[in-house]
Amino acid sequence: MVLNDLQLEFRKSSFQVDTLLICTDIIRLYEVKNYEGVHTWADDKLLKSTGVYLENPWVQLQRTKVKLELLLQSLSCQMKVEAYVVYINPEFTLLEAKGDGNYLLPSQLPLHFRSLPMKETPSFEQRRLAERLLQLHNPDYPPHTKPVYCYEDLRKGIGCPACGTVAEAFHGHFIKCQTCGERMNVKKAIKKNIEDFRLLFPDEKVTTNRMLDWCGSGDKDRIYRILRESYQPKGNAHGRYYV
């Protein structure tokens, strides 16, 4: 039995499960990550080649595993839980990692799943547990409450995709993040910023001047060209906006 994207809760503490495999005598818990690039292992973090630290997913998975075990006990299920971090991106490299088998790299996935004991028909106990977990699944978590904000209060500029640092000015085709050193493609960053604006302000018109202000100090002609390439113009020259 395979369950994906479960949002569960135990004693008012919520947790999210990427993938759960309910086997005949064991439950396998998988935390799925799509990281790419070179990373170096540390007990509580991963170090990217750019120098940026990320929380080690194994730390997060351990917390999820404990909550899942407690929830299963409350359901009178005594099955053992095995937990794995699964890195699915073929361009991901992990250096200096422990050899304890609690993580799976892309090249290890086929053998791992071939080694699992498979039955054509799940047992009654497997189905009953799966149905109970689905009943406990809360698809509406987290609650979709929109924070209060206004355009004037938000910092303008383009954000670094690696660390989120905002660059308030842009020139050329690429810029370097002053915090983590990540090399940003300016055109892609502007396109993402435009989409962010449309998400945050769905009732506001997307104009060249507004996007120039939203993206920080830069080239107005470049903003205009990107809008012309990616969106449909509406209105005349003085009141033109894009959809």
DOLUM-429963 format. One record per residue (C-alpha): x, y, z. Coordinates in steps of 0.5 Angstrom, whole numbers, plus 500, padded with zeros to 3 digits. Example, Ala and Ser with C-alpha at 12.3 -4.5 7.8 and 13.67 -1.06 7.14 Angstrom:
BEGIN
525491516
527498514
This chain:
BEGIN
500500500
503507498
500513501
503520498
503527501
500526508
498531513
497528520
497531527
498528533
497531540
496538536
503537533
502537525
507533521
507532513
509525510
512525503
511518502
509512506
510505504
505500508
509493508
506487511
511487517
514494517
513501515
517505510
517513511
521517505
523524505
524526498
528532496
530535489
536538491
542539486
549540485
555538490
553538498
557536504
554532509
554534517
550532522
545537523
546541516
549540509
554545506
552547499
558548494
556556494
558556502
550556504
548551509
542548509
538543515
540536514
533533511
535527516
534532522
527533520
526526518
527524525
522529528
517526523
519519524
518520532
511523531
509518526
511512531
507516537
501516532
501509530
501507537
495511539
492507533
494500536
499499531
506496533
509496526
517498526
518504522
524505518
526512515
530514509
531521506
531520498
535525493
531524487
535529482
540525478
545532478
545531486
552529489
553528497
560528500
563525506
556522508
555517513
554510510
549508515
544507509
539512512
539516505
538514498
542517492
539517485
543511483
541507489
533507488
532502483
536496487
532499494
525498491
527492487
529489494
522490497
518484499
512485494
505482494
500483489
494484494
495488500
492484507
486486511
491490516
495494511
488496508
485498515
491502517
492506510
484507511
485510518
491514516
487517510
481519515
486523519
489526513
488534513
488536506
487544508
493544512
496549513
490554513
490559508
490565511
493571507
498576511
496583511
501587507
501593502
506595496
509601500
511597506
515591502
522591500
523592492
529588488
530581486
531576491
537571491
534564489
539560494
539565500
533570499
538576500
534582496
539585490
536592490
539594483
541590477
545591471
548586466
546579464
548576471
549579478
553575484
549575491
553579496
551574501
552567499
556568492
550565488
550567480
543570478
541570471
538577471
532575466
530569470
530573476
526579473
521574470
520571477
519577481
513579476
510572477
511574485
507581484
502578480
501573486
501578491
497583488
492580483
488586482
493590481
496592473
502590471
506596468
513597466
514603471
511599476
515592475
521597474
520599481
518592484
524589481
529595484
533600480
535597473
534598466
527600464
528597457
529590459
523590463
519592457
522587453
521582458
514584459
513584451
516577451
512573456
505577457
500580452
499588452
493591453
491598453
494604449
501607450
500611456
495606460
498600457
499594462
500586461
496580462
